[in-house]
Amino acid sequence: MTSKKRNPNPVDHEKLLEDCEDEQAFAVRCLHLFARNAQADINGIAAALDRNDFPEVARLAHRIKGASASIRAEFLRQQASRLEQLAADEEPAATGDCFDRLRTELEHFNRYIASLSLLD
């Protein structure tokens, strides 16, 4: 079985532009809005993990999952989906590890969209 490798570009730009009717500036604004909201959710997940509030972790991961899908950030969506499931199963160690991967992937995403800022 082949493992799925992360695309160096965390967003499928072609599909996102298609979804945005080829409006590049609108697509970039969507990416920046997602980044701001996802960071707030990541902060919320960290706080919820400190309290062992797995339902809150699952809720916020679900929100990131949906938003990631809408901007065509597949690897982020996959990580958020996995985190949502682990939190629902109340798996503390695995949930923490998955959260670390999700946070790392969001940092990668943020570096990527920072390179797009000239297109705003």
Contacts in CASP RR format, 6 or more apart in sequence:
PFRMAT RR
TARGET T0000
AUTHOR 0000-0000-0000
METHOD contacts of the structure
MODEL  1
MTSKKRNPNPVDHEKLLEDCEDEQAFAVRCLHLFARNAQADINGIAAALD
RNDFPEVARLAHRIKGASASIRAEFLRQQASRLEQLAADEEPAATGDCFD
RLRTELEHFNRYIASLSLLD
6 75 0 8 1.000
6 105 0 8 1.000
6 108 0 8 1.000
7 74 0 8 1.000
7 75 0 8 1.000
9 112 0 8 1.000
10 73 0 8 1.000
10 75 0 8 1.000
10 76 0 8 1.000
10 105 0 8 1.000
10 108 0 8 1.000
10 109 0 8 1.000
10 112 0 8 1.000
11 31 0 8 1.000
11 71 0 8 1.000
11 72 0 8 1.000
11 73 0 8 1.000
11 109 0 8 1.000
11 112 0 8 1.000
11 113 0 8 1.000
12 72 0 8 1.000
12 73 0 8 1.000
12 74 0 8 1.000
13 27 0 8 1.000
13 72 0 8 1.000
15 72 0 8 1.000
16 27 0 8 1.000
16 30 0 8 1.000
16 31 0 8 1.000
16 71 0 8 1.000
16 72 0 8 1.000
17 23 0 8 1.000
17 24 0 8 1.000
17 27 0 8 1.000
19 27 0 8 1.000
19 70 0 8 1.000
19 72 0 8 1.000
20 26 0 8 1.000
20 27 0 8 1.000
20 30 0 8 1.000
24 119 0 8 1.000
25 119 0 8 1.000
25 120 0 8 1.000
28 113 0 8 1.000
28 116 0 8 1.000
28 117 0 8 1.000
28 119 0 8 1.000
28 120 0 8 1.000
29 120 0 8 1.000
30 70 0 8 1.000
30 71 0 8 1.000
31 71 0 8 1.000
31 113 0 8 1.000
31 116 0 8 1.000
32 113 0 8 1.000
32 120 0 8 1.000
34 67 0 8 1.000
34 68 0 8 1.000
34 70 0 8 1.000
34 71 0 8 1.000
34 73 0 8 1.000
35 106 0 8 1.000
35 109 0 8 1.000
35 110 0 8 1.000
35 113 0 8 1.000
37 67 0 8 1.000
38 64 0 8 1.000
38 67 0 8 1.000
38 68 0 8 1.000
38 76 0 8 1.000
38 106 0 8 1.000
38 109 0 8 1.000
39 106 0 8 1.000
39 110 0 8 1.000
41 60 0 8 1.000
41 61 0 8 1.000
41 63 0 8 1.000
41 64 0 8 1.000
42 64 0 8 1.000
42 102 0 8 1.000
42 103 0 8 1.000
42 106 0 8 1.000
44 56 0 8 1.000
44 60 0 8 1.000
45 56 0 8 1.000
45 57 0 8 1.000
45 60 0 8 1.000
45 61 0 8 1.000
45 83 0 8 1.000
45 99 0 8 1.000
45 102 0 8 1.000
46 99 0 8 1.000
48 54 0 8 1.000
48 56 0 8 1.000
48 57 0 8 1.000
48 60 0 8 1.000
49 57 0 8 1.000
49 95 0 8 1.000
49 96 0 8 1.000
49 99 0 8 1.000
52 92 0 8 1.000
54 87 0 8 1.000
54 88 0 8 1.000
54 90 0 8 1.000
54 95 0 8 1.000
55 87 0 8 1.000
57 83 0 8 1.000
57 87 0 8 1.000
57 95 0 8 1.000
57 99 0 8 1.000
58 83 0 8 1.000
58 84 0 8 1.000
58 87 0 8 1.000
58 88 0 8 1.000
61 80 0 8 1.000
61 81 0 8 1.000
61 83 0 8 1.000
61 84 0 8 1.000
61 87 0 8 1.000
61 102 0 8 1.000
62 80 0 8 1.000
62 84 0 8 1.000
64 76 0 8 1.000
64 80 0 8 1.000
64 83 0 8 1.000
64 102 0 8 1.000
65 77 0 8 1.000
65 80 0 8 1.000
65 81 0 8 1.000
65 84 0 8 1.000
66 77 0 8 1.000
66 80 0 8 1.000
68 74 0 8 1.000
68 76 0 8 1.000
68 77 0 8 1.000
68 80 0 8 1.000
69 77 0 8 1.000
73 109 0 8 1.000
75 105 0 8 1.000
76 102 0 8 1.000
76 105 0 8 1.000
76 106 0 8 1.000
76 109 0 8 1.000
79 98 0 8 1.000
79 101 0 8 1.000
79 102 0 8 1.000
79 105 0 8 1.000
80 102 0 8 1.000
82 98 0 8 1.000
83 95 0 8 1.000
83 98 0 8 1.000
83 99 0 8 1.000
83 102 0 8 1.000
86 94 0 8 1.000
86 95 0 8 1.000
86 96 0 8 1.000
86 98 0 8 1.000
87 95 0 8 1.000
END
